[in-house]
């Protein structure tokens, strides 16, 4: 690809991290007031951790991300969920604008 979407409208918020949040690049859901947890296929993706320290995490909630994908994902506005195998198209997820899909990755706007 000859273009780069990185940096578009990136926004990061600080949240309390529960015990499932341990490192950068974890997909996050909200489990209680201001508390982030590891996302799962039943929850809506809130964002991805950019850092984790002392019980808190920086969560990118807006911007363009590229992630490992699982299964077929349609371009355009598509509901996405987190799975252990990667980001997948789902029915319970939140719609995200999918910009690019390759054999093993998906690029989308949070």
Buried (B, 14 or more C-beta within 10 A) or exposed (E): EEEEBEEEEBEBBEBBBBEBBEEEEBBBBBBEEEBBBBBEBEBBBBBBBBEBEEEBBBBBBBBBBBBEBBEEBEEEEBBBBBBEEBBBBBEEBBEBEBBBBEEEBBBBBB
